[in-house]
Amino acid sequence: MNFGQKLRNLREEKHITQQELAEKLGYVTNSYVSDVEKGQFIPSEANLKKIAKVFNSPLARLKDLLLESKLEDMGIKEPAFVSMFKDYPRLTKREKKEIIKTYLKIKEKKNKR
């Protein structure tokens, strides 16, 4: 499910129309919201913040939904990998190096086959 579909589900859960959301985001018509929900646009950071405020939702939740959508588009659906990508920004430099080191070892073994 892409980010737009997830946004639509969230909007419908809150019983907000596309037009109402558009107006709260500062748009005259609902075309922006419609385009985002169709997957034609990805909201900017500024619009993500506005959307989070409208839905009274943490910005991190919307960023997670966006990241999940991007990972799904790349074929990454394994929950452990999705969780790792979500947690990555909060890891220490040492922890990030360990993940990269482990990945490179696996890749090297695979290339030797």
C-alpha positions in Angstrom: 0.0 0.0 0.0 1.5 3.3 -1.0 1.7 6.4 1.2 -1.2 8.0 -0.6 -3.5 5.1 0.2 -2.3 5.1 3.8 -3.0 8.9 4.0 -6.5 8.3 2.6 -7.2 5.6 5.2 -6.0 8.0 7.9 -8.1 10.9 6.5 -11.2 8.6 6.3 -10.7 7.4 9.8 -10.8 11.0 11.0 -13.9 11.6 8.9 -12.2 14.5 7.0 -13.0 15.1 3.3 -10.3 15.8 0.7 -11.5 19.4 0.5 -11.4 19.9 4.3 -7.8 18.6 4.4 -6.8 20.7 1.4 -8.2 23.8 3.1 -6.4 23.0 6.4 -3.1 22.6 4.4 -3.7 26.0 2.7 -4.9 24.8 -0.7 -8.0 26.2 -2.4 -9.0 23.0 -4.1 -8.7 19.3 -3.2 -6.5 18.5 -6.2 -3.3 18.4 -4.2 -4.8 15.9 -1.6 -6.2 13.9 -4.5 -2.9 13.7 -6.3 -1.1 12.7 -3.1 -3.7 10.0 -2.4 -3.3 8.7 -6.0 0.5 8.4 -5.4 1.3 11.2 -7.9 3.0 13.4 -5.3 4.9 12.8 -2.1 4.2 15.6 0.5 7.1 17.9 1.3 8.5 18.0 4.9 6.5 21.2 5.5 3.3 19.5 4.3 4.0 16.4 6.3 4.2 18.7 9.4 0.9 20.3 8.5 -0.8 16.9 7.9 0.5 15.7 11.3 -1.0 18.7 12.9 -4.4 18.3 11.2 -4.6 14.6 12.3 -3.1 15.4 15.7 -0.5 12.7 14.9 3.2 12.6 15.6 5.3 13.6 12.6 7.3 10.5 13.1 4.2 8.4 12.4 3.7 10.0 9.0 7.4 9.6 8.2 7.2 6.0 9.2 4.2 5.5 6.8 6.2 7.2 4.1 9.3 5.1 4.7 7.2 1.9 4.8 5.7 2.8 1.4 9.1 3.5 -0.1 10.5 0.2 1.2 7.4 -1.7 -0.1 8.0 -0.1 -3.5 11.6 -1.5 -3.4 10.2 -5.0 -2.5 11.4 -4.8 1.2 8.6 -6.2 3.3 10.5 -8.2 5.9 9.4 -6.7 9.2 12.9 -6.9 10.7 14.3 -4.8 7.8 11.5 -2.3 7.9 12.1 -1.9 11.7 15.9 -1.5 11.1 15.3 1.2 8.6 13.0 3.0 10.9 15.4 2.8 13.8 18.5 3.6 11.8 18.5 7.4 12.4 18.5 6.8 16.1 21.4 4.4 16.1 24.9 5.4 17.3 27.7 5.6 14.8 29.1 2.4 16.3 25.8 0.5 15.8 25.6 1.7 12.2 29.1 0.6 11.5 28.3 -2.9 13.0 25.3 -3.2 10.7 27.3 -2.2 7.6 30.2 -4.5 8.6 27.8 -7.4 9.0 26.2 -6.7 5.6 29.5 -6.4 3.9 30.6 -9.8 5.3 27.4 -11.4 4.0 27.9 -9.8 0.6 31.5 -10.9 0.4 30.5 -14.5 1.2 27.8 -14.4 -1.4 30.2 -13.1 -4.1 32.6 -15.9 -3.4 30.0 -18.6 -4.2 
